[in-house]
Amino acid sequence: KLTPGFVGADIENLVNEAAILAARRNQKQVSMDEFQEAIERVVAGPERRSRLITDEEKEVIAYHEAGHAVVQHVLPKCDPVRKITIVSRGMALGYTMSLPEDDHLLQSRNKFRDQLAGMLGGRVAEEMMFDDITTGASNDLERATELARKMVTRYGMSDALGPMTFGQKEELVFLGREISEQRDYSDAVAQQIDQEVRAFVDEAHDRAQQALEEHRDNLVAVATRLIEIETLDSDQFGLIMDGVPA
């Protein structure tokens, strides 16, 4: 359940990483702790506890990740939150791990709408709590914009533009990656696509803001606890959302 979407090679990499961690710790067996750490290494990169951040930055990161987690917990179509941390991994200063219960072959428009709101939860939390914004949401904004554009141009999920696709992709199949997109629509349609993408993103921002305003106490409680202990698992997070004191 912690590895949805992993293919065989990903599982192999995960098990090898867990075995290396166990060997470094002089253990005879690989335990669940090593597997958990290995999953996070594969998904998000190695921990970087040596990275120095100020108390002010730590507070912003805590509220940012708490914003993601609270919105994802509140909206019904978002995947369950498994872990929240403000310990730096890879290039991320903190992250919220949310994983589906099962593999899904089909995705719905409503699920994408909730996911978009979840992606913007961190940015909205910064706006609410600090009346300012930082560069910490740059990757979230990039992912949200890309998903919204796919909803409009690839999945036909825009009511205004209807069930059509826009743009023909040219690919180098043997490299397995996309290299360009051939535009097959007019400037007027391009403008309409941009408007629809913006509409999806703006709607997600508003829904994230509404969720965080309604659950502001939970947002503060989660962020405060993150500042204290840096990492929350799903059980700890669930208790805070249920109003149970730490």
Secondary structure, DSSP 8 states (H G I E B T S, - for coil): ---TT--HHHHHHHHHHHHHHHHHTT-SS--HHHHHHHHHHHHH--B-TT----HHHHHHHHHHHHHHHHHHHHSTTS--EEEEE-S-BTTBS-EEEE--SS--S---HHHHHHHHHHHHHHHHHHHHHHSS--GGGHHHHHHHHHHHHHHHHTS---TTT-S----EEEEEGGGTEEEEEE--S-HHHHHHHHHHHHHHHHHHHHHHHHHHHHTHHHHHHHHHHHHHHSEEEHHHHHHHHTT---
